[in-house]
Each structure stands twice: as structure tokens, then as C-alpha cells.
């Protein structure tokens, strides 16, 4: 910080990485839910929406993200991954629900493994888990009819989409 303060700033842990923060949190007896919580973007959910950000699109993303987190936690994969989130894409997709054609939103699932965040690889989730996540999002989130899985590594991609 480059502004004048009337106190001395002490940051004894500023050099440690996320894996070290988690180890310290467990050592201090913090709850596993708190220690293994995935990061939330500073700009908020809007950064996970490609295209126009509206209340309706934010709600779609929130609902899809809840399903993703529930499935990862219930399967034991949440703590094994570095970060997991949904991205609402700026593309509509043709689908079929019952006997009717639909033209609705597509969502991308992004789940990565990393040790320090400088590099990352996509999490190799079991196909059955991916199928459950996809099925639940499509059936429970009205307005989404397609789910895709991002298998890009960092680099060349980044963890976040924007």
C-alpha cells in the first residue's frame, strides 16, 4: 500500500500460498467447510456471465452453480479440487424437453486442480459424476438445456473465463 497510515501494517502470512493457508487453517482447528471453500471472484458473478448481465441470467448461473457445488460435495470431490464454478455462455442451444423443441442457454462447468494457482489442469471427474451434474442442471434449472465441460489447462487458458 502506498498511502499514509497512522499505524504499521503487519502481514506475517502474505507470502504463503493457498495450499499452505489450508494446512494452517486445519492446524488451527478451523472447520473444513471454511478451509476448503473455493474462491469467489472479486467482481462477483457477473464475471462468470458471457454477454449481457441481467437479473434473470444471474439467477440461472446461481442455480446451476448450487447444483455443481452440491454434487461435488456429496461425491467427495469438492475438497479434492482447487476451484469449481459454472460459466453462463453467450450462446443458445437447440434442445428437446418432452415433446417440445427448446432454444435455451448453455452453461459450462469449470473444475480445476492446482497446487499454487500459477498452473492448473482440468479435474478428471468421473463420467458418472459429470452426467449427474449435467442431468440435474438441465432438469432443475429452467432456461438451461445444455451443459459442457471445460478441459483447458492453464496455461494457455486461465482458470477464469474473463
Biotite code that builds the C-alpha atoms (Angstrom):
import biotite.structure as struc

atoms = struc.array([
    struc.Atom([0.000, 0.000, 0.000], chain_id="A", res_id=1, res_name="UNK", atom_name="CA", element="C"),
    struc.Atom([1.300, 3.397, -0.956], chain_id="A", res_id=2, res_name="UNK", atom_name="CA", element="C"),
    struc.Atom([-0.939, 5.669, 1.120], chain_id="A", res_id=3, res_name="UNK", atom_name="CA", element="C"),
    struc.Atom([-0.229, 7.199, 4.506], chain_id="A", res_id=4, res_name="UNK", atom_name="CA", element="C"),
    struc.Atom([-1.447, 5.256, 7.529], chain_id="A", res_id=5, res_name="UNK", atom_name="CA", element="C"),
    struc.Atom([-1.189, 6.096, 11.199], chain_id="A", res_id=6, res_name="UNK", atom_name="CA", element="C"),
    struc.Atom([-0.274, 2.510, 12.048], chain_id="A", res_id=7, res_name="UNK", atom_name="CA", element="C"),
    struc.Atom([2.243, -0.083, 10.954], chain_id="A", res_id=8, res_name="UNK", atom_name="CA", element="C"),
    struc.Atom([0.843, -2.712, 8.605], chain_id="A", res_id=9, res_name="UNK", atom_name="CA", element="C"),
    struc.Atom([1.908, -6.210, 9.695], chain_id="A", res_id=10, res_name="UNK", atom_name="CA", element="C"),
    struc.Atom([1.292, -9.063, 7.233], chain_id="A", res_id=11, res_name="UNK", atom_name="CA", element="C"),
    struc.Atom([3.209, -12.111, 8.501], chain_id="A", res_id=12, res_name="UNK", atom_name="CA", element="C"),
    struc.Atom([1.364, -14.538, 6.201], chain_id="A", res_id=13, res_name="UNK", atom_name="CA", element="C"),
    struc.Atom([1.310, -12.575, 2.948], chain_id="A", res_id=14, res_name="UNK", atom_name="CA", element="C"),
    struc.Atom([3.907, -14.831, 1.279], chain_id="A", res_id=15, res_name="UNK", atom_name="CA", element="C"),
    struc.Atom([2.113, -18.149, 1.773], chain_id="A", res_id=16, res_name="UNK", atom_name="CA", element="C"),
    struc.Atom([0.125, -19.900, -0.963], chain_id="A", res_id=17, res_name="UNK", atom_name="CA", element="C"),
    struc.Atom([-3.379, -21.342, -0.852], chain_id="A", res_id=18, res_name="UNK", atom_name="CA", element="C"),
    struc.Atom([-2.251, -24.893, -0.059], chain_id="A", res_id=19, res_name="UNK", atom_name="CA", element="C"),
    struc.Atom([-0.228, -23.551, 2.876], chain_id="A", res_id=20, res_name="UNK", atom_name="CA", element="C"),
    struc.Atom([-3.172, -21.427, 4.040], chain_id="A", res_id=21, res_name="UNK", atom_name="CA", element="C"),
    struc.Atom([-5.360, -24.546, 4.041], chain_id="A", res_id=22, res_name="UNK", atom_name="CA", element="C"),
    struc.Atom([-2.785, -26.552, 6.026], chain_id="A", res_id=23, res_name="UNK", atom_name="CA", element="C"),
    struc.Atom([-2.537, -23.716, 8.552], chain_id="A", res_id=24, res_name="UNK", atom_name="CA", element="C"),
    struc.Atom([-6.320, -23.457, 8.811], chain_id="A", res_id=25, res_name="UNK", atom_name="CA", element="C"),
    struc.Atom([-6.631, -27.174, 9.579], chain_id="A", res_id=26, res_name="UNK", atom_name="CA", element="C"),
    struc.Atom([-3.807, -26.928, 12.132], chain_id="A", res_id=27, res_name="UNK", atom_name="CA", element="C"),
    struc.Atom([-5.649, -24.055, 13.835], chain_id="A", res_id=28, res_name="UNK", atom_name="CA", element="C"),
    struc.Atom([-8.817, -26.160, 14.022], chain_id="A", res_id=29, res_name="UNK", atom_name="CA", element="C"),
    struc.Atom([-10.928, -24.188, 11.552], chain_id="A", res_id=30, res_name="UNK", atom_name="CA", element="C"),
    struc.Atom([-13.886, -26.023, 10.007], chain_id="A", res_id=31, res_name="UNK", atom_name="CA", element="C"),
    struc.Atom([-13.230, -27.988, 6.812], chain_id="A", res_id=32, res_name="UNK", atom_name="CA", element="C"),
    struc.Atom([-16.047, -26.053, 5.083], chain_id="A", res_id=33, res_name="UNK", atom_name="CA", element="C"),
    struc.Atom([-14.198, -22.812, 5.725], chain_id="A", res_id=34, res_name="UNK", atom_name="CA", element="C"),
    struc.Atom([-10.719, -24.162, 4.953], chain_id="A", res_id=35, res_name="UNK", atom_name="CA", element="C"),
    struc.Atom([-11.663, -25.789, 1.631], chain_id="A", res_id=36, res_name="UNK", atom_name="CA", element="C"),
    struc.Atom([-14.087, -23.113, 0.438], chain_id="A", res_id=37, res_name="UNK", atom_name="CA", element="C"),
    struc.Atom([-13.404, -22.239, -3.187], chain_id="A", res_id=38, res_name="UNK", atom_name="CA", element="C"),
    struc.Atom([-12.587, -18.621, -4.048], chain_id="A", res_id=39, res_name="UNK", atom_name="CA", element="C"),
    struc.Atom([-15.315, -16.242, -5.157], chain_id="A", res_id=40, res_name="UNK", atom_name="CA", element="C"),
    struc.Atom([-14.464, -13.652, -7.818], chain_id="A", res_id=41, res_name="UNK", atom_name="CA", element="C"),
    struc.Atom([-13.952, -10.099, -6.597], chain_id="A", res_id=42, res_name="UNK", atom_name="CA", element="C"),
    struc.Atom([-16.136, -8.625, -9.366], chain_id="A", res_id=43, res_name="UNK", atom_name="CA", element="C"),
    struc.Atom([-18.914, -11.036, -8.391], chain_id="A", res_id=44, res_name="UNK", atom_name="CA", element="C"),
    struc.Atom([-20.900, -13.457, -10.519], chain_id="A", res_id=45, res_name="UNK", atom_name="CA", element="C"),
    struc.Atom([-21.065, -11.025, -13.435], chain_id="A", res_id=46, res_name="UNK", atom_name="CA", element="C"),
    struc.Atom([-17.564, -12.125, -14.437], chain_id="A", res_id=47, res_name="UNK", atom_name="CA", element="C"),
    struc.Atom([-18.953, -15.640, -14.963], chain_id="A", res_id=48, res_name="UNK", atom_name="CA", element="C"),
    struc.Atom([-21.591, -14.496, -17.445], chain_id="A", res_id=49, res_name="UNK", atom_name="CA", element="C"),
    struc.Atom([-20.572, -14.137, -21.061], chain_id="A", res_id=50, res_name="UNK", atom_name="CA", element="C"),
    struc.Atom([-22.586, -11.422, -22.753], chain_id="A", res_id=51, res_name="UNK", atom_name="CA", element="C"),
    struc.Atom([-25.284, -9.282, -21.191], chain_id="A", res_id=52, res_name="UNK", atom_name="CA", element="C"),
    struc.Atom([-25.633, -9.471, -17.410], chain_id="A", res_id=53, res_name="UNK", atom_name="CA", element="C"),
    struc.Atom([-29.260, -9.413, -16.289], chain_id="A", res_id=54, res_name="UNK", atom_name="CA", element="C"),
    struc.Atom([-31.032, -10.459, -13.103], chain_id="A", res_id=55, res_name="UNK", atom_name="CA", element="C"),
    struc.Atom([-32.515, -13.434, -14.953], chain_id="A", res_id=56, res_name="UNK", atom_name="CA", element="C"),
    struc.Atom([-29.105, -14.607, -16.224], chain_id="A", res_id=57, res_name="UNK", atom_name="CA", element="C"),
    struc.Atom([-27.575, -14.131, -12.756], chain_id="A", res_id=58, res_name="UNK", atom_name="CA", element="C"),
    struc.Atom([-30.310, -16.330, -11.290], chain_id="A", res_id=59, res_name="UNK", atom_name="CA", element="C"),
    struc.Atom([-29.687, -19.065, -13.897], chain_id="A", res_id=60, res_name="UNK", atom_name="CA", element="C"),
    struc.Atom([-25.989, -19.029, -13.039], chain_id="A", res_id=61, res_name="UNK", atom_name="CA", element="C"),
    struc.Atom([-26.625, -19.108, -9.278], chain_id="A", res_id=62, res_name="UNK", atom_name="CA", element="C"),
    struc.Atom([-28.924, -22.119, -9.596], chain_id="A", res_id=63, res_name="UNK", atom_name="CA", element="C"),
    struc.Atom([-26.516, -24.031, -11.849], chain_id="A", res_id=64, res_name="UNK", atom_name="CA", element="C"),
    struc.Atom([-23.615, -23.243, -9.513], chain_id="A", res_id=65, res_name="UNK", atom_name="CA", element="C"),
    struc.Atom([-25.554, -24.552, -6.493], chain_id="A", res_id=66, res_name="UNK", atom_name="CA", element="C"),
    struc.Atom([-26.128, -27.867, -8.275], chain_id="A", res_id=67, res_name="UNK", atom_name="CA", element="C"),
    struc.Atom([-22.437, -28.130, -9.192], chain_id="A", res_id=68, res_name="UNK", atom_name="CA", element="C"),
    struc.Atom([-21.311, -27.494, -5.593], chain_id="A", res_id=69, res_name="UNK", atom_name="CA", element="C"),
    struc.Atom([-23.898, -29.898, -4.146], chain_id="A", res_id=70, res_name="UNK", atom_name="CA", element="C"),
    struc.Atom([-22.822, -32.708, -6.456], chain_id="A", res_id=71, res_name="UNK", atom_name="CA", element="C"),
    struc.Atom([-19.105, -32.121, -5.853], chain_id="A", res_id=72, res_name="UNK", atom_name="CA", element="C"),
    struc.Atom([-19.600, -32.068, -2.076], chain_id="A", res_id=73, res_name="UNK", atom_name="CA", element="C"),
    struc.Atom([-21.857, -35.133, -1.935], chain_id="A", res_id=74, res_name="UNK", atom_name="CA", element="C"),
    struc.Atom([-19.412, -37.130, -4.081], chain_id="A", res_id=75, res_name="UNK", atom_name="CA", element="C"),
    struc.Atom([-16.333, -36.096, -2.071], chain_id="A", res_id=76, res_name="UNK", atom_name="CA", element="C"),
    struc.Atom([-14.758, -34.201, -4.978], chain_id="A", res_id=77, res_name="UNK", atom_name="CA", element="C"),
    struc.Atom([-15.175, -30.653, -3.644], chain_id="A", res_id=78, res_name="UNK", atom_name="CA", element="C"),
    struc.Atom([-12.160, -30.815, -1.317], chain_id="A", res_id=79, res_name="UNK", atom_name="CA", element="C"),
    struc.Atom([-10.074, -32.557, -3.987], chain_id="A", res_id=80, res_name="UNK", atom_name="CA", element="C"),
    struc.Atom([-10.381, -29.668, -6.427], chain_id="A", res_id=81, res_name="UNK", atom_name="CA", element="C"),
    struc.Atom([-8.759, -26.248, -6.429], chain_id="A", res_id=82, res_name="UNK", atom_name="CA", element="C"),
    struc.Atom([-11.748, -24.400, -7.843], chain_id="A", res_id=83, res_name="UNK", atom_name="CA", element="C"),
    struc.Atom([-15.123, -25.211, -9.404], chain_id="A", res_id=84, res_name="UNK", atom_name="CA", element="C"),
    struc.Atom([-17.744, -22.955, -10.931], chain_id="A", res_id=85, res_name="UNK", atom_name="CA", element="C"),
    struc.Atom([-20.216, -22.549, -13.784], chain_id="A", res_id=86, res_name="UNK", atom_name="CA", element="C"),
    struc.Atom([-19.984, -20.057, -16.637], chain_id="A", res_id=87, res_name="UNK", atom_name="CA", element="C"),
    struc.Atom([-23.190, -18.969, -18.371], chain_id="A", res_id=88, res_name="UNK", atom_name="CA", element="C"),
    struc.Atom([-22.345, -18.838, -22.056], chain_id="A", res_id=89, res_name="UNK", atom_name="CA", element="C"),
    struc.Atom([-23.485, -16.254, -24.567], chain_id="A", res_id=90, res_name="UNK", atom_name="CA", element="C"),
    struc.Atom([-24.984, -18.882, -26.844], chain_id="A", res_id=91, res_name="UNK", atom_name="CA", element="C"),
    struc.Atom([-28.376, -20.520, -27.063], chain_id="A", res_id=92, res_name="UNK", atom_name="CA", element="C"),
    struc.Atom([-28.756, -24.165, -27.891], chain_id="A", res_id=93, res_name="UNK", atom_name="CA", element="C"),
    struc.Atom([-31.479, -26.206, -29.550], chain_id="A", res_id=94, res_name="UNK", atom_name="CA", element="C"),
    struc.Atom([-32.767, -28.991, -27.347], chain_id="A", res_id=95, res_name="UNK", atom_name="CA", element="C"),
    struc.Atom([-35.786, -31.183, -26.702], chain_id="A", res_id=96, res_name="UNK", atom_name="CA", element="C"),
    struc.Atom([-37.730, -31.215, -23.439], chain_id="A", res_id=97, res_name="UNK", atom_name="CA", element="C"),
    struc.Atom([-40.581, -33.690, -23.508], chain_id="A", res_id=98, res_name="UNK", atom_name="CA", element="C"),
    struc.Atom([-42.152, -33.386, -26.955], chain_id="A", res_id=99, res_name="UNK", atom_name="CA", element="C"),
    struc.Atom([-41.110, -29.781, -27.496], chain_id="A", res_id=100, res_name="UNK", atom_name="CA", element="C"),
    struc.Atom([-38.073, -28.134, -29.028], chain_id="A", res_id=101, res_name="UNK", atom_name="CA", element="C"),
    struc.Atom([-36.279, -25.641, -26.833], chain_id="A", res_id=102, res_name="UNK", atom_name="CA", element="C"),
    struc.Atom([-33.873, -22.830, -27.604], chain_id="A", res_id=103, res_name="UNK", atom_name="CA", element="C"),
    struc.Atom([-32.223, -22.050, -24.300], chain_id="A", res_id=104, res_name="UNK", atom_name="CA", element="C"),
    struc.Atom([-28.963, -21.214, -22.570], chain_id="A", res_id=105, res_name="UNK", atom_name="CA", element="C"),
    struc.Atom([-25.825, -23.320, -22.364], chain_id="A", res_id=106, res_name="UNK", atom_name="CA", element="C"),
    struc.Atom([-23.642, -23.446, -19.269], chain_id="A", res_id=107, res_name="UNK", atom_name="CA", element="C"),
    struc.Atom([-20.013, -24.508, -18.976], chain_id="A", res_id=108, res_name="UNK", atom_name="CA", element="C"),
    struc.Atom([-18.630, -26.321, -15.943], chain_id="A", res_id=109, res_name="UNK", atom_name="CA", element="C"),
    struc.Atom([-15.053, -25.374, -14.989], chain_id="A", res_id=110, res_name="UNK", atom_name="CA", element="C"),
    struc.Atom([-13.320, -27.563, -12.375], chain_id="A", res_id=111, res_name="UNK", atom_name="CA", element="C"),
    struc.Atom([-9.542, -27.375, -11.974], chain_id="A", res_id=112, res_name="UNK", atom_name="CA", element="C"),
    struc.Atom([-6.719, -28.893, -9.952], chain_id="A", res_id=113, res_name="UNK", atom_name="CA", element="C"),
    struc.Atom([-3.709, -26.819, -8.943], chain_id="A", res_id=114, res_name="UNK", atom_name="CA", element="C"),
    struc.Atom([-1.191, -26.519, -6.150], chain_id="A", res_id=115, res_name="UNK", atom_name="CA", element="C"),
    struc.Atom([-0.407, -22.819, -6.331], chain_id="A", res_id=116, res_name="UNK", atom_name="CA", element="C"),
    struc.Atom([-2.772, -21.339, -8.928], chain_id="A", res_id=117, res_name="UNK", atom_name="CA", element="C"),
    struc.Atom([0.060, -20.426, -11.293], chain_id="A", res_id=118, res_name="UNK", atom_name="CA", element="C"),
    struc.Atom([-0.663, -23.515, -13.378], chain_id="A", res_id=119, res_name="UNK", atom_name="CA", element="C"),
    struc.Atom([-3.770, -25.687, -13.377], chain_id="A", res_id=120, res_name="UNK", atom_name="CA", element="C"),
    struc.Atom([-5.225, -28.674, -15.153], chain_id="A", res_id=121, res_name="UNK", atom_name="CA", element="C"),
    struc.Atom([-8.851, -29.629, -15.573], chain_id="A", res_id=122, res_name="UNK", atom_name="CA", element="C"),
    struc.Atom([-10.131, -32.055, -12.953], chain_id="A", res_id=123, res_name="UNK", atom_name="CA", element="C"),
    struc.Atom([-10.680, -35.517, -14.316], chain_id="A", res_id=124, res_name="UNK", atom_name="CA", element="C"),
    struc.Atom([-14.066, -36.008, -12.719], chain_id="A", res_id=125, res_name="UNK", atom_name="CA", element="C"),
    struc.Atom([-15.733, -39.403, -13.164], chain_id="A", res_id=126, res_name="UNK", atom_name="CA", element="C"),
    struc.Atom([-18.136, -39.559, -16.107], chain_id="A", res_id=127, res_name="UNK", atom_name="CA", element="C"),
    struc.Atom([-20.985, -40.642, -13.807], chain_id="A", res_id=128, res_name="UNK", atom_name="CA", element="C"),
    struc.Atom([-20.490, -37.502, -11.716], chain_id="A", res_id=129, res_name="UNK", atom_name="CA", element="C"),
    struc.Atom([-20.395, -35.270, -14.803], chain_id="A", res_id=130, res_name="UNK", atom_name="CA", element="C"),
    struc.Atom([-23.567, -36.961, -16.040], chain_id="A", res_id=131, res_name="UNK", atom_name="CA", element="C"),
    struc.Atom([-25.325, -36.333, -12.695], chain_id="A", res_id=132, res_name="UNK", atom_name="CA", element="C"),
    struc.Atom([-24.284, -32.677, -12.685], chain_id="A", res_id=133, res_name="UNK", atom_name="CA", element="C"),
    struc.Atom([-25.468, -32.192, -16.269], chain_id="A", res_id=134, res_name="UNK", atom_name="CA", element="C"),
    struc.Atom([-28.761, -34.017, -15.740], chain_id="A", res_id=135, res_name="UNK", atom_name="CA", element="C"),
    struc.Atom([-29.567, -32.060, -12.582], chain_id="A", res_id=136, res_name="UNK", atom_name="CA", element="C"),
    struc.Atom([-28.730, -28.666, -14.083], chain_id="A", res_id=137, res_name="UNK", atom_name="CA", element="C"),
    struc.Atom([-30.828, -29.344, -17.189], chain_id="A", res_id=138, res_name="UNK", atom_name="CA", element="C"),
    struc.Atom([-33.769, -30.743, -15.194], chain_id="A", res_id=139, res_name="UNK", atom_name="CA", element="C"),
    struc.Atom([-33.677, -28.300, -12.269], chain_id="A", res_id=140, res_name="UNK", atom_name="CA", element="C"),
    struc.Atom([-32.631, -25.006, -13.852], chain_id="A", res_id=141, res_name="UNK", atom_name="CA", element="C"),
    struc.Atom([-35.405, -23.829, -16.144], chain_id="A", res_id=142, res_name="UNK", atom_name="CA", element="C"),
    struc.Atom([-33.750, -21.988, -19.030], chain_id="A", res_id=143, res_name="UNK", atom_name="CA", element="C"),
    struc.Atom([-30.652, -24.186, -19.463], chain_id="A", res_id=144, res_name="UNK", atom_name="CA", element="C"),
    struc.Atom([-30.716, -27.105, -21.899], chain_id="A", res_id=145, res_name="UNK", atom_name="CA", element="C"),
    struc.Atom([-27.019, -27.829, -22.485], chain_id="A", res_id=146, res_name="UNK", atom_name="CA", element="C"),
    struc.Atom([-24.008, -28.384, -20.201], chain_id="A", res_id=147, res_name="UNK", atom_name="CA", element="C"),
    struc.Atom([-20.408, -28.543, -21.433], chain_id="A", res_id=148, res_name="UNK", atom_name="CA", element="C"),
    struc.Atom([-17.180, -29.298, -19.529], chain_id="A", res_id=149, res_name="UNK", atom_name="CA", element="C"),
    struc.Atom([-14.069, -27.132, -19.955], chain_id="A", res_id=150, res_name="UNK", atom_name="CA", element="C"),
    struc.Atom([-10.961, -29.312, -20.351], chain_id="A", res_id=151, res_name="UNK", atom_name="CA", element="C"),
    struc.Atom([-8.486, -26.468, -20.908], chain_id="A", res_id=152, res_name="UNK", atom_name="CA", element="C"),
    struc.Atom([-5.294, -26.228, -18.869], chain_id="A", res_id=153, res_name="UNK", atom_name="CA", element="C"),
    struc.Atom([-3.578, -23.122, -17.502], chain_id="A", res_id=154, res_name="UNK", atom_name="CA", element="C"),
    struc.Atom([-1.588, -22.119, -19.492], chain_id="A", res_id=155, res_name="UNK", atom_name="CA", element="C"),
    struc.Atom([-2.559, -21.475, -22.222], chain_id="A", res_id=156, res_name="UNK", atom_name="CA", element="C"),
    struc.Atom([-6.063, -20.787, -20.836], chain_id="A", res_id=157, res_name="UNK", atom_name="CA", element="C"),
    struc.Atom([-6.685, -19.115, -17.479], chain_id="A", res_id=158, res_name="UNK", atom_name="CA", element="C"),
    struc.Atom([-8.802, -20.552, -14.691], chain_id="A", res_id=159, res_name="UNK", atom_name="CA", element="C"),
    struc.Atom([-11.382, -17.796, -15.058], chain_id="A", res_id=160, res_name="UNK", atom_name="CA", element="C"),
    struc.Atom([-13.021, -17.121, -18.404], chain_id="A", res_id=161, res_name="UNK", atom_name="CA", element="C"),
    struc.Atom([-12.816, -13.320, -18.138], chain_id="A", res_id=162, res_name="UNK", atom_name="CA", element="C"),
])
